[in-house]
């Protein structure tokens, strides 16, 4: 397909950068979008039927190497769980499984993500573990090698492993894989300040878990609380540790830390006084800051209402992620959209879809290639069956339905679904 010109017809096409098109057509040439418009203006080669065509979804925060926890099978999905207790379970589980299981999880979870319409992913992984699978997959990505450790010897171990992986990737491999490497200082409560500064000096894209839970704020302010006891139980606490600052925002905006692209995972407890610092125009030298919000993970831990609306109103970029199967029931960004819509019906479908596509692409510096259906961009898209009813607001057909993604296209080729190989 990629070598020729062809066109797809759907009940609705959602380009993102323009209003939805009823009875729409997307024309594709050489793996790129060539034209988008109504069927009355262009004949289609393939009629997909009663479906929506949307841009390929962007998962702005995930951990593909993590699987579901053993006791999650019988868990009440509405039950609230303490996040520090959950971290203890995650660490115990990680220590009980063979290292090879992580690669198997990456393969399985990456395939599930693509089948769920994801064509761009921000993955946090151990020393680049997910890179090989992502490099071979029909997706574009930023792969963040995690660095962690309050104690210096642990920090040196993870930092050295991450940089050995970075040194093994040549620029040609990055282009061929549609992927870029990055670094992820895990979180203020688990990662020494020198690792943050070292990551910032790399000039690579960076991501970190920030302002994720109230216990994190307590640790930064008092060096005490449940997170300290959790770290002591792990043997990971360092009595000499001093935080970069008492406010989470200082971990990305203090000194040389401002001179990097930062993708903030969660950001639930960022001080409202710091929201202005997350606007694109507040960054220096064109550096980007965005917040990746994971609605179902936020709900699992009963956190305060996420400030996504206040952030958006102040001009910050908020995109969507799934986190991992250890905290979320699926790796579907569409499921995250629907969950958030059910929680907050006042959030427009237009904005929700933009958060799940173009905003995530912007955060990963992929907005010129992905994130919307616009001529010249890569033909990355997802096909979603629509319910048999009419709505004045067509976005509700996407959001108030349980129909999963039926097919995913990457660079003009259907890579999942019934039209694969057509």
Helices and strands as residue ranges (DSSP letters): E 5-14, E 21-29, E 32-38, G 39-41, E 46-47, E 51-55, E 57-62, G 70-72, H 83-96, H 100-115, E 118-125, H 131-136, E 140-147, H 152-167, H 171-177, E 179-185, H 193-200, E 205-210, H 214-222, H 226-234, H 250-253, G 255-258, E 262-266, G 272-278, G 280-282, E 289-293, H 295-300, H 308-313, E 317-320, H 333-343, H 349-356, H 358-363, E 381-385, H 395-399, E 405-410, E 413-416
